Every structure is written in C-alpha cells, then in structure tokens.
Amino acid sequence: MCSYCGCQSLTVIRLLTIQHEQIINKFGGIRRACELEDASSASLQAGQLAAMIAVHNKLEEDGLFEALKPDLEFAESLSKLRAEHEEIDKLVGRIESGEVSAIGELEITLRNNISNEENGLFPASAVTLDGPIWDAIETAQGI
C-alpha cells in the first residue's frame, strides 16, 4: 500500500486504507478455507467480508467518490472503480453461496481495486480536494 505521498494524513484516506488492510486480512482466511475446499467456512467468512466491504464502499462511494464527481477528469476512474466494487460484490456472493473456485478471480479483482485506489485515486484526491471538502465528507459519513 501507498505510504509515500502523505495522503494518509487525511482522516478519510487513512480510514479507507485501514479498511483495505482489514479486508485483505479477512480475505486471507477465506482463501485458506477455499484452498481446503471448506465451503462452509469460506461462506461464513465471505458473509463477514461482504459486511466489511459494504461499510467500506459506503464511505468511498458516498463520501470520496461523490466529492470527486463534479470534477469531470475523475468520471472514467470513478466509473471503473464502481464497476470493480460491483464485481467484487458478485464474487464474494459466489463464495458465500459455496462456489470456492471464485477465490482466484476475487483475489485479482480485489487487489487490483485496492491498488487502483491507493496508488491512483487516493493521492489524486489528496491534491484535488481542499480542507472544507474533507471536513464535509467526515461530517456526512460520521467520522
């Protein structure tokens, strides 16, 4: 994950990055369950991951993405990231329903999404948005 640009000094970005770490840690347990073909454990953990992702995506999409939406330069990136979120949700759902073979595709999609955000969107938003906008995101999201 990124630690070189200073964007994590912003509360919203720091929280989103911490959530990414938690999501990846939970993913590790799911991967281990899938490797053991323990569909029951994978399903249970995928349900927990889905809840974590829902909270995370709400902050990202309703907070950060909405703040960037007026800047048309971000339109394509935001659309791509929302599509990645939808694909991640579908893949987690497949594992939750017992399809352990979806784990490889989930890992690639999840890691690419996190990389796109931490190495692209987060640093770009740090230089694009000003203090009052960050404060408004925090207030609106209850941070």
Buried (B, 14 or more C-beta within 10 A) or exposed (E): BBEEBEBBEBBBBEBBBEBBEBBBEBBEBBBBBBEEEBBEBBBBBBBBBBEBBEEBBEBBBEBBBBBBEEEEEBEEBBEBBBEBBEBBBEBBBBBBEEBBEBBEBBBEBBEEBBEBBBBBBBBBBBEBBEEEBBEBBBEEBEE
